[in-house]
Amino acid sequence: MEIDKFKTEEKVTWCQGCGNFGIWVALRQAFLELGWGPEDVLLVYGIGCHGHMINYLNNYGFDALHGRGLPLAQGAKLANKNLNVIVIAGDGDQFGEGGNHFIHAARRNLDITCIIHDNQIYGLTVGQTSPTSEKGFVTKSTPHGAPDQPVNPISLSLASEASFVARGFSGDVKHLTKLFVDGLKHKGFSVIDVLQPCVTLNHLNTFQYFFQRVYKLDEAGHNHNDKISAFTKSFEWGDKIPIGLFYKEERPILEELLPQLKPEEKSLVDQDIYNIEIKSLFEEFK
Ligand code: SF4
């Protein structure tokens, strides 16, 4: 099948039934729908179970340090503005170790996409409370229940000025594929937080938990151009959990605001760096 061109021959080692499978399938389906080839995409991975996907996807891939996918992805995009750059992150990875990077990448509005595998737990290190774990959640790192308020990925993205903010569910691959396609087509910083049940370590936020609660924002008549309404929806969590596009706006991307990267200029990687006149620069420091 054509979709298999995005898949490697590596044995997949995620636990059976893991929510990562749905994201893996939806992403490949999205590449196919966008007409992209394996060579058109760079995926930058953080650290976590999600990061194993570097072994299973047949694209350019780079393993960053924990929480550092975004700085690396921004550097790659600035160097080669023609590349489609995607960050694959986890909830601990992106909102814990990489929290600061997230805020500034969002407001900077480079044309990249950040996909968060949000299983509300540290899976790779076998089950500690993560920044998105629910208050009171009992894990080996919080035996008396998590005392902190969780990070809200949607309201954080909105407050950080991300220009495309969505939430998907790995149990609804068709809907998730559409969100990926729309996020990848969006010109600007797009965030897609994906509810990704960890079937081995998180026995609270299970597939069943989400199947009983999720509903689609577009079917509920949500206006994704209205930021106040998006904020209101972002606080909805409990018996009803909204998925879909919360907010989208068109505004200039960073690449358009930097003279070196204007559309008429070549990508930095395509520019001649061997014949640059730097003598005058050195003169200034004499
Ligand atoms: Fe998936 Fe959880 Fe297993 Fe990691 S530990 S592979 S997130 S089910």
Residues whose N, C-alpha, C, O or C-beta is under 5 A from the ligand:
A	BS01	SF4	W14 C15 C18 C49 G123 P197 C198 V199 T200 L201
